[in-house]
Amino acid sequence: RPLAQIQEKINKLSKKQSEKNTLIIFTNGHYIFYNEKIVTNFKTYYNKGLGEKEVLEKLKKFDIKTRTEIKAIEESLIKHNRLEERKVSVKEYRDKKRYS
């Protein structure tokens, strides 16, 4: 298939992912697919109050390399109404970690 057709198909899939367990994002000029395990772990760490830096450290084993990817995952999940409000804020998490 021509590259343009593939890009068009992925673009359509990335716009219709509200009910999916996986995630497709477009960043730095290319599409990245994240499986269900990565999305679930991201949501767990996000709800625990971890900031971008801490989430990146936890997800490095899944070959996520930059905070830009973390931010893109967060923004995409919010855009598709797939991310609930944090149960613990980043400040609360860091204060708890600092004083315990």
ZIWO-V236830 format. One record per pair of residues at least 12 apart in sequence whose C-alpha atoms are under 10 Angstrom apart, sorted by sequence separation. I is the first residue (numbers start at 0). GAP is how many residues later the second one is. D is the distance in whole Angstrom. If there is no record, write none. Layout:
((I;GAP;D) (I;GAP;D))
This chain:
((12;12;10) (13;12;8) (21;12;6) (22;12;7) (42;12;10) (54;12;9) (55;12;10) (10;13;9) (20;13;9) (21;13;5) (22;13;8) (41;13;7) (44;13;8) (52;13;9) (53;13;10) (55;13;9) (9;14;8) (10;14;9) (20;14;7) (21;14;5) (40;14;9) (41;14;9) (44;14;9) (51;14;9) (52;14;7) (55;14;7) (9;15;9) (10;15;8) (20;15;5) (21;15;8) (22;15;9) (51;15;6) (54;15;7) (55;15;10) (9;16;9) (19;16;9) (20;16;9) (21;16;8) (22;16;7) (41;16;9) (50;16;10) (51;16;9) (13;17;9) (20;17;10) (21;17;7) (40;17;9) (41;17;8) (51;17;10) (52;17;9) (13;18;10) (20;18;7) (21;18;9) (40;18;8) (51;18;6) (13;19;9) (20;19;8) (50;19;10) (51;19;7) (10;20;8) (9;21;8) (37;21;8) (9;22;10) (51;22;9) (6;23;9) (9;23;10) (37;23;10) (6;24;8) (37;24;7) (36;25;9) (37;26;9) (34;27;10) (33;28;9) (41;28;8) (45;28;9) (33;30;10) (42;30;10) (41;31;8) (42;31;9) (41;32;8) (38;34;8) (42;34;9) (37;35;10) (38;35;10) (46;36;9) (49;36;10) (53;36;10) (31;37;9) (45;37;9) (46;37;8) (48;37;7) (38;38;9) (45;38;9) (46;38;7) (47;38;7) (48;38;7) (49;38;8) (50;38;9) (51;38;9) (33;39;9) (42;39;9) (45;39;9) (46;39;5) (47;39;6) (48;39;5) (49;39;8) (50;39;6) (27;40;9) (42;40;7) (45;40;7) (46;40;5) (47;40;6) (48;40;5) (49;40;6) (50;40;9) (26;41;8) (27;41;9) (31;41;10) (41;41;10) (42;41;8) (44;41;10) (45;41;9) (46;41;6) (47;41;8) (48;41;4) (49;41;9) (26;42;8) (43;42;10) (45;42;9) (46;42;8) (47;42;8) (48;42;8) (49;42;9) (50;42;9) (25;43;10) (38;43;10) (42;43;9) (45;43;9) (46;43;9) (48;43;7) (49;43;7) (50;43;9) (24;44;9) (38;44;10) (45;44;9) (47;44;10) (48;44;5) (49;44;8) (26;45;7) (47;45;7) (48;45;8) (25;46;8) (26;46;10) (24;47;7) (25;47;10) (23;48;10) (24;48;7) (23;49;9) (22;50;8) (24;50;10) (25;50;9) (24;51;7) (23;52;8) (24;52;10) (22;53;8) (22;54;8) (17;58;10) (16;59;10) (17;59;8) (16;60;9) (19;60;10) (14;61;10) (17;61;9) (18;61;9) (20;61;9) (13;62;9) (17;62;5) (18;62;9) (19;62;9) (16;63;7) (17;63;7) (18;63;8) (14;64;10) (15;64;9) (17;64;7) (14;65;9) (16;65;9))
